[in-house]
Amino acid sequence: MVTNTELRYRTLDELVDSIRIDLKAFSSDGNIEIQELIKIVQACNYELGLGITQTKETILEIEHNRAKLPNDFRFLNFALLCHQYRVVQPTPNSGNMTVEHIIPVPSPNLTTCPCWTVVNTQQQEVQTKYIDCSGMLQGLTVPAGATIKLCAASIENITQQGSSQGSGSTVGSCTTVVNNEPTPQEVIVTYFDGTISQVIVDPNSTTCYCAQSVSYPGAGDVTVSAVGECYSNTDTWCCSPSNILDISTSSFCYNDPETATFTCDIPQNCGCNTPAINSCDVVNADPWHQNKVYTICDNTIGIKVMQICSNECREYEYFSPVYMTPCRYASAFMNPERNSMNAPNQAMLKDGFMQFAINCGTVYINYQGLLEDDEGNLLVLDHPRINLYYEWALKKTVIENLYINGEPDLERRLQYVTTEYQKAKIAAITIANTPDLRVMKETMQMIRRNSAQRFSAPVSRFYGRFAGLSFVDRWANGRYAE
Amino acid sequence: MSATLISTVISRIRNLVKGTTQDSFLTDYELYLLFKKYAALSMKRLDEKGKLLKFSSVFETLDYVELEEVDKVEADCIGIRSYSTFRRTKDTMPMFTEGYLGPMVNSITSLDGSSICQLVRNSDIYNYMVKQKNFRYNTTKYCWFLNDRLYFPNVDWPAVRIEGIFEEDISKWKCASYEDRCKPRQQQSINVPDFLMAEIESQVLRDLGIQLQLPQDIAQNNQNQLR
């Protein structure tokens, strides 16, 4: 269906009244029963495809890990978790002034920003850098022996500086001993503090020593060589450099509803048990029935979601994506390797609800809805040619049911109506499946590109941008495919 | 067009059978019953062809039929689990003339005629409909007959308006005066289209011809014992 025009709809009652006018005799006898025709209309809507459905958007409240899907929900396009929103209210006395309130969504929304635990095992403070959850580079000072928790996208760890200075200003290096003999061999190691010891090296093994000197007095196949500097880690020396800070992460940060900042600890005021900040809750317990939700541009490159409640208007500007998991892959059996979106904001559709890992919050969904108006009336597409399809389908049903119930002399009428219905169906489906002009242009360009490629394939090794590439590369990419 | 009175029809038949003098074997009631029998047959045949409803002269209207609230047991809708209210006519309905598809009801509407009720055969049909998932899209009001009363689910009207062809006098269901309600039956109208009268009368005469022999005009006037 073309998208550069707005689709029009009419209600089921209007459609049935239209055929009552045509089938006057059947209508006056009470043979046109609307209950028999509803399923036919629904089948016709399904035959015309998704192109005629309405794209709808709404905001749902998450309670006890799930949110009830709207009654007219059919397919989900995408979902976004909402963070704080702005409320704009006119002042009562002077209509021109407005008061803005930043109101956080009362929920401990998990984010995709990891929570890091940084341990400084050094005896002096360490300075490093990190990138915070909003992408800004920040500096960090970790006191000596301290453990801090931090929300950051990434943290830079500082490695030890190499030093060959030992105690007493003795100069040494990292020495490798390779024992190729089948029996243990003995080497003499002189450490930085002057200690001399005989160390057994296992057969067919390689060992590193951070010492002033290492020597092998034997005559076997043992190689002693200096490989680099020694590194200090408090009071020990080792050959390999190690990180100064012990950095690890095992959880994600929360979005604090009070300050709208990232925090590692779950905020105390989870909104399910606190009084509702917004007054829309008391207006109507059915949020998707009365709330008008729509998206608008925010005069930059972003989009904000407007939610019109009865006495205020909310603007949501900060979102987190929600990754939908298939319902049949229960979380306990889900293979984390297959699921590349290993994020906390996951949800799945089940039993008419959208189930989340978070306890409470607000989610914006964009979905393809059933053909219903705001009052719950079934809608049909209002198009001059497609209307005939609906009408012939209903007429065929009326006469079919009368024929099946034993009414005489209906065969010829049924045959005529069936023929007209089939012709109208073909025309309607052709119109409904007509692609958009943009899609047609892209398809035509792709066909032309492919044709040009096939045409120039035999000589592409000599001309064009692929000239000079190896034969194997061109063969692998199928440029000679014909 | 003024409706034909029952007395007019009877006297027409009496004239045809030369039974105008007092006759103990040929009463008015017998003639009326014969007429009614063949009238019902003719009207049913006409209704089968779908032509009866075009004659608005035979229809009568009950402008205000009061409704009262009842529970679903009385409405014979025990199988309905969802919250539904039921109302029924306070008084029993007058007898409707039977047509091809049931009582000849032209329309059952709200008092202002804006909402139309669909008459179904019985409450079972409504029960089946309510159990459908797509019933929420059905905005039609329904009603059915049960024990000579009309039952309406999910309406909040105080009364309804009914138009149909009635067999009996409906003065007592109307806001008629005392004199109208106590009118003798012969002075009441009969709801049969005029163009059917000839056909019905000929059938009545054929039936009566079996019972009596029609005498000659002058020769038998003073001698026939029937008179």
Interface residues (C-beta under 8 A of the other chain):
Chain A: L12 D13 A25 S28 D29 G30 E33 I34 Q35 I38 K39 Q42 G376 N377 L378
Chain B: G50 L53 L101 Q118 L119 M129 Q132 N134 F135 R136 Y137 N138 T139 T140
